[in-house]
């Protein structure tokens, strides 16, 4: 430890002015002895800036991971539905709108939550064909990070924007769980609930609208134990359809999902199954 001797300023005898120095230690001769230790000021601005940079990097890394893990839409079905003259597809900030040329005003619109880590465009072909066979408008949710669980109130936002009193609400896989949660929180806004390769993770026994669950017997993605247990969350009036040859990936057009069973159905048959849910 080094020591510096600095004279302490004395008060002026005439004016009485003067400001005594603040010393950590005073020597024998009245000198101020500096110990060489310095107080370090904490820089909150740098800390906050560092945290912001860290969070931005973390979000960016997560976004890149999601993009790499997401199943993209198959090109041929996507091109086919986009060129369909009888259907208009409009892309909005957080959803697609699929509007057939002939819309039956007596038919309830459909709001669809996509499965987790599946590009929403992968559902355009089959939902577009369903919109045409049902003569109704279909709204396809576009969720952050391709996970509907991050946009549970998407159906509510769509209903507010387009002034829909009630609508069919449902989805595929994780999207079905999101739809169940929306229905549980907003039963008065849901005209009907549909689940494709999914289940409800909470009790919706109080919901008095129609409920249709479609599960493929070739589906090897769904957790069967959770699926069977979750049936208790549905009211006794729910229709449960378990179909031979149907797998988990069949509800979209994104190829065969890893570890899924092989499908025995073509697109035309799957579209027929989807349309029957709402008829």
LUMZAMAR-207106 format. One record per residue (C-alpha): residue in three letters; x, y, z. Coordinates in Angstrom, 1 decimal, always signed. Layout:
<atoms>
['ALA' [X Y Z]]
...
</atoms>
This chain:
<atoms>
['UNK' [+0.0 +0.0 +0.0]]
['UNK' [+1.4 +3.4 -1.0]]
['UNK' [+0.7 +6.6 +0.8]]
['UNK' [+0.4 +10.1 -0.5]]
['UNK' [+0.5 +13.1 +1.8]]
['UNK' [-1.8 +15.9 +0.8]]
['UNK' [-2.2 +19.0 +3.0]]
['UNK' [-5.6 +19.6 +4.3]]
['UNK' [-7.0 +23.0 +3.3]]
['UNK' [-7.6 +25.2 +6.3]]
['UNK' [-10.3 +27.8 +6.8]]
['UNK' [-9.5 +31.4 +6.0]]
['UNK' [-9.3 +33.2 +9.3]]
['UNK' [-10.8 +36.4 +7.9]]
['UNK' [-13.6 +35.1 +5.7]]
['UNK' [-14.2 +31.8 +7.4]]
['UNK' [-14.5 +30.2 +4.0]]
['UNK' [-12.9 +27.0 +3.0]]
['UNK' [-13.9 +23.4 +2.5]]
['UNK' [-12.1 +20.8 +4.5]]
['UNK' [-11.0 +17.8 +2.5]]
['UNK' [-12.5 +14.4 +3.1]]
['UNK' [-9.7 +12.1 +4.2]]
['UNK' [-9.8 +8.4 +4.8]]
['UNK' [-6.9 +8.8 +7.3]]
['UNK' [-5.2 +11.8 +8.9]]
['UNK' [-1.5 +11.6 +9.6]]
['UNK' [+0.3 +12.9 +12.8]]
['UNK' [+1.1 +16.3 +11.2]]
['UNK' [-2.5 +16.9 +10.1]]
['UNK' [-1.8 +15.6 +6.6]]
['UNK' [-4.4 +13.6 +4.6]]
['UNK' [-3.1 +10.1 +4.0]]
['UNK' [-4.5 +8.4 +0.8]]
['UNK' [-4.5 +4.7 +1.1]]
['UNK' [-4.5 +4.0 -2.6]]
['UNK' [-7.9 +2.3 -2.5]]
['UNK' [-10.5 +3.6 -5.0]]
['UNK' [-14.3 +3.3 -4.9]]
['UNK' [-15.7 +1.8 -8.1]]
['UNK' [-18.9 +3.4 -9.3]]
['UNK' [-21.5 +0.8 -10.5]]
['UNK' [-22.5 +1.6 -14.1]]
['UNK' [-26.2 +0.7 -14.4]]
['UNK' [-26.4 +1.9 -18.0]]
['UNK' [-23.8 -0.5 -19.2]]
['UNK' [-25.5 -3.4 -17.3]]
['UNK' [-28.8 -2.7 -18.9]]
['UNK' [-27.3 -2.3 -22.3]]
['UNK' [-25.5 -5.6 -21.8]]
['UNK' [-28.7 -7.4 -20.8]]
['UNK' [-30.5 -6.0 -23.8]]
['UNK' [-27.8 -7.2 -26.2]]
['UNK' [-27.9 -10.6 -24.5]]
['UNK' [-31.7 -10.9 -24.9]]
['UNK' [-31.5 -9.8 -28.5]]
['UNK' [-28.9 -12.5 -29.2]]
['UNK' [-30.9 -15.1 -27.4]]
['UNK' [-34.1 -14.3 -29.3]]
['UNK' [-32.2 -14.3 -32.5]]
['UNK' [-30.7 -17.7 -31.8]]
['UNK' [-34.1 -19.1 -30.9]]
['UNK' [-35.6 -17.7 -34.1]]
['UNK' [-32.9 -19.3 -36.2]]
['UNK' [-33.4 -22.6 -34.3]]
['UNK' [-37.2 -22.4 -35.0]]
['UNK' [-36.6 -21.7 -38.7]]
['UNK' [-34.4 -24.7 -39.0]]
['UNK' [-36.8 -27.0 -37.2]]
['UNK' [-39.9 -25.8 -38.9]]
['UNK' [-41.5 -28.1 -41.6]]
['UNK' [-42.0 -26.0 -44.8]]
['UNK' [-44.9 -26.4 -47.2]]
['UNK' [-44.6 -28.7 -50.1]]
['UNK' [-44.3 -26.7 -53.3]]
['UNK' [-46.7 -28.5 -55.6]]
['UNK' [-49.8 -28.3 -53.4]]
['UNK' [-49.1 -24.7 -52.5]]
['UNK' [-48.7 -23.7 -56.1]]
['UNK' [-51.9 -25.5 -57.0]]
['UNK' [-54.1 -23.8 -54.4]]
['UNK' [-52.6 -20.4 -55.1]]
['UNK' [-53.6 -20.8 -58.8]]
['UNK' [-57.1 -21.8 -57.9]]
['UNK' [-59.5 -19.4 -59.7]]
['UNK' [-62.4 -20.0 -57.4]]
['UNK' [-60.4 -19.1 -54.2]]
['UNK' [-58.8 -15.9 -53.0]]
['UNK' [-55.9 -16.1 -50.5]]
['UNK' [-55.0 -13.0 -48.7]]
['UNK' [-52.0 -12.8 -46.4]]
['UNK' [-52.3 -10.5 -43.4]]
['UNK' [-49.9 -9.7 -40.6]]
['UNK' [-50.9 -12.6 -38.4]]
['UNK' [-53.2 -14.8 -40.5]]
['UNK' [-54.3 -15.9 -44.0]]
['UNK' [-57.8 -15.4 -45.3]]
['UNK' [-59.1 -18.1 -47.7]]
['UNK' [-62.3 -16.8 -49.4]]
['UNK' [-64.2 -18.9 -52.0]]
['UNK' [-65.9 -17.0 -54.8]]
['UNK' [-69.2 -18.3 -53.6]]
['UNK' [-69.7 -17.8 -49.8]]
['UNK' [-72.8 -19.1 -48.1]]
['UNK' [-73.7 -16.5 -45.5]]
['UNK' [-75.5 -19.2 -43.5]]
['UNK' [-72.2 -21.2 -43.0]]
['UNK' [-70.1 -20.4 -39.9]]
['UNK' [-66.5 -19.3 -40.8]]
['UNK' [-63.6 -21.4 -39.6]]
['UNK' [-60.5 -20.3 -37.6]]
['UNK' [-57.6 -22.7 -37.7]]
['UNK' [-54.5 -22.9 -35.5]]
['UNK' [-51.6 -24.7 -37.2]]
['UNK' [-49.4 -27.3 -35.6]]
['UNK' [-46.2 -26.5 -33.8]]
['UNK' [-43.1 -26.0 -36.0]]
['UNK' [-45.1 -26.4 -39.2]]
['UNK' [-45.2 -23.5 -41.6]]
['UNK' [-48.8 -22.2 -41.8]]
['UNK' [-48.5 -22.3 -45.7]]
['UNK' [-48.4 -26.1 -45.4]]
['UNK' [-52.2 -26.0 -44.5]]
['UNK' [-53.3 -23.7 -47.3]]
['UNK' [-54.0 -26.5 -49.8]]
['UNK' [-56.3 -28.7 -47.7]]
['UNK' [-57.9 -25.7 -46.0]]
['UNK' [-58.4 -24.0 -49.3]]
['UNK' [-60.1 -27.1 -50.7]]
['UNK' [-62.2 -27.3 -47.6]]
['UNK' [-63.3 -23.6 -48.0]]
['UNK' [-64.4 -24.5 -51.5]]
['UNK' [-66.4 -27.6 -50.5]]
['UNK' [-68.0 -25.8 -47.6]]
['UNK' [-68.6 -22.4 -49.3]]
['UNK' [-67.2 -20.6 -46.2]]
['UNK' [-64.3 -18.4 -45.3]]
['UNK' [-61.3 -20.0 -43.5]]
['UNK' [-58.9 -18.0 -41.4]]
['UNK' [-55.5 -19.6 -40.9]]
['UNK' [-53.5 -18.2 -37.9]]
['UNK' [-49.8 -17.2 -38.3]]
['UNK' [-48.3 -17.5 -34.9]]
['UNK' [-44.9 -16.3 -33.5]]
['UNK' [-42.2 -18.9 -33.8]]
['UNK' [-44.7 -21.1 -35.6]]
['UNK' [-46.1 -22.1 -32.3]]
['UNK' [-49.8 -21.3 -31.7]]
['UNK' [-49.4 -21.5 -28.0]]
['UNK' [-47.7 -18.1 -28.3]]
['UNK' [-50.8 -16.6 -29.8]]
['UNK' [-53.8 -18.1 -27.9]]
['UNK' [-56.1 -15.1 -28.5]]
['UNK' [-55.5 -15.1 -32.3]]
['UNK' [-59.1 -16.3 -32.8]]
['UNK' [-60.4 -13.4 -30.7]]
['UNK' [-58.4 -10.9 -32.8]]
['UNK' [-59.7 -12.3 -36.0]]
['UNK' [-63.3 -12.3 -34.8]]
['UNK' [-63.0 -8.7 -33.7]]
['UNK' [-61.4 -7.5 -36.9]]
['UNK' [-63.9 -9.2 -39.2]]
['UNK' [-66.9 -8.7 -36.8]]
['UNK' [-67.6 -12.4 -36.5]]
['UNK' [-70.2 -13.2 -33.9]]
['UNK' [-69.2 -16.9 -33.7]]
['UNK' [-67.0 -19.2 -35.6]]
['UNK' [-65.7 -22.8 -35.6]]
['UNK' [-62.4 -22.7 -33.8]]
['UNK' [-59.8 -25.5 -33.8]]
['UNK' [-56.5 -26.7 -35.0]]
['UNK' [-53.9 -29.4 -35.6]]
['UNK' [-51.7 -30.9 -32.9]]
['UNK' [-50.4 -28.0 -30.7]]
['UNK' [-52.8 -25.8 -32.6]]
['UNK' [-55.7 -27.9 -31.3]]
['UNK' [-54.5 -27.4 -27.7]]
['UNK' [-54.3 -23.6 -28.3]]
['UNK' [-57.9 -23.7 -29.7]]
['UNK' [-59.1 -25.6 -26.6]]
['UNK' [-57.6 -23.0 -24.3]]
['UNK' [-59.2 -20.2 -26.3]]
['UNK' [-62.6 -22.0 -26.1]]
['UNK' [-62.3 -22.6 -22.4]]
['UNK' [-61.7 -18.9 -21.8]]
['UNK' [-64.2 -17.6 -24.4]]
['UNK' [-67.0 -20.3 -24.7]]
['UNK' [-69.6 -17.7 -25.8]]
['UNK' [-67.6 -16.7 -28.9]]
['UNK' [-67.0 -20.3 -30.2]]
['UNK' [-69.7 -21.8 -32.4]]
['UNK' [-67.9 -25.2 -32.5]]
['UNK' [-64.6 -26.8 -31.6]]
['UNK' [-62.6 -29.2 -33.8]]
['UNK' [-59.4 -31.1 -33.0]]
['UNK' [-57.2 -32.7 -35.7]]
['UNK' [-54.6 -35.0 -34.2]]
['UNK' [-54.9 -33.2 -30.9]]
['UNK' [-56.6 -33.1 -27.5]]
['UNK' [-57.8 -30.7 -24.9]]
['UNK' [-55.4 -30.2 -22.0]]
['UNK' [-58.1 -28.7 -19.8]]
['UNK' [-61.8 -29.3 -18.9]]
['UNK' [-64.2 -27.8 -21.4]]
['UNK' [-67.2 -29.8 -20.2]]
['UNK' [-69.1 -26.5 -19.7]]
['UNK' [-68.9 -25.7 -23.4]]
['UNK' [-72.2 -26.5 -25.0]]
['UNK' [-71.3 -26.2 -28.7]]
['UNK' [-70.5 -29.1 -31.0]]
['UNK' [-67.0 -30.7 -30.6]]
['UNK' [-65.4 -33.0 -33.2]]
['UNK' [-62.1 -34.8 -32.6]]
['UNK' [-60.4 -36.5 -35.6]]
['UNK' [-57.5 -38.8 -34.8]]
['UNK' [-55.6 -41.0 -37.2]]
['UNK' [-54.9 -44.6 -36.2]]
['UNK' [-51.6 -44.3 -38.1]]
['UNK' [-50.6 -41.2 -36.0]]
['UNK' [-47.4 -42.0 -34.2]]
['UNK' [-46.7 -38.4 -33.1]]
['UNK' [-49.4 -37.9 -30.6]]
['UNK' [-48.8 -39.1 -27.0]]
['UNK' [-51.5 -41.8 -26.8]]
['UNK' [-51.5 -41.9 -23.0]]
['UNK' [-52.2 -38.1 -22.9]]
['UNK' [-54.8 -38.4 -25.7]]
['UNK' [-56.7 -41.1 -23.9]]
['UNK' [-56.6 -39.3 -20.6]]
['UNK' [-57.7 -36.0 -22.1]]
['UNK' [-60.9 -37.5 -23.4]]
['UNK' [-62.2 -36.9 -19.9]]
['UNK' [-61.9 -33.2 -20.6]]
['UNK' [-64.5 -33.3 -23.3]]
['UNK' [-68.3 -33.4 -22.7]]
['UNK' [-70.2 -36.6 -23.4]]
['UNK' [-71.7 -35.0 -26.5]]
['UNK' [-68.3 -34.7 -28.3]]
['UNK' [-67.9 -36.7 -31.5]]
['UNK' [-64.6 -38.7 -31.6]]
['UNK' [-63.6 -40.0 -35.0]]
['UNK' [-60.6 -42.4 -35.1]]
['UNK' [-59.8 -43.2 -38.7]]
['UNK' [-57.8 -46.0 -40.2]]
['UNK' [-55.0 -45.1 -42.5]]
['UNK' [-54.8 -41.5 -41.3]]
['UNK' [-51.5 -40.2 -39.8]]
['UNK' [-50.5 -37.0 -38.0]]
['UNK' [-48.9 -35.3 -41.0]]
['UNK' [-52.0 -35.8 -43.2]]
['UNK' [-53.8 -32.7 -42.1]]
['UNK' [-51.2 -30.5 -43.8]]
['UNK' [-48.8 -30.8 -46.8]]
['UNK' [-45.3 -30.7 -45.4]]
['UNK' [-44.2 -34.3 -46.0]]
['UNK' [-43.9 -37.1 -43.5]]
['UNK' [-43.2 -35.8 -40.0]]
['UNK' [-40.2 -37.5 -38.3]]
['UNK' [-41.3 -40.7 -36.4]]
['UNK' [-44.9 -40.5 -37.8]]
['UNK' [-46.6 -43.6 -39.2]]
['UNK' [-47.1 -44.1 -43.0]]
['UNK' [-50.3 -42.7 -44.3]]
['UNK' [-52.6 -44.9 -46.4]]
['UNK' [-54.8 -42.0 -47.6]]
['UNK' [-54.5 -39.5 -50.5]]
['UNK' [-55.1 -35.8 -50.2]]
['UNK' [-58.6 -36.1 -51.7]]
['UNK' [-59.7 -38.5 -49.0]]
['UNK' [-58.2 -36.3 -46.2]]
['UNK' [-60.0 -33.2 -47.6]]
['UNK' [-63.3 -35.2 -47.6]]
['UNK' [-62.7 -36.1 -43.9]]
['UNK' [-62.1 -32.5 -43.1]]
['UNK' [-65.2 -31.3 -44.9]]
['UNK' [-67.3 -33.8 -43.1]]
['UNK' [-66.4 -32.4 -39.7]]
['UNK' [-68.3 -29.2 -40.5]]
['UNK' [-71.3 -30.6 -42.4]]
</atoms>
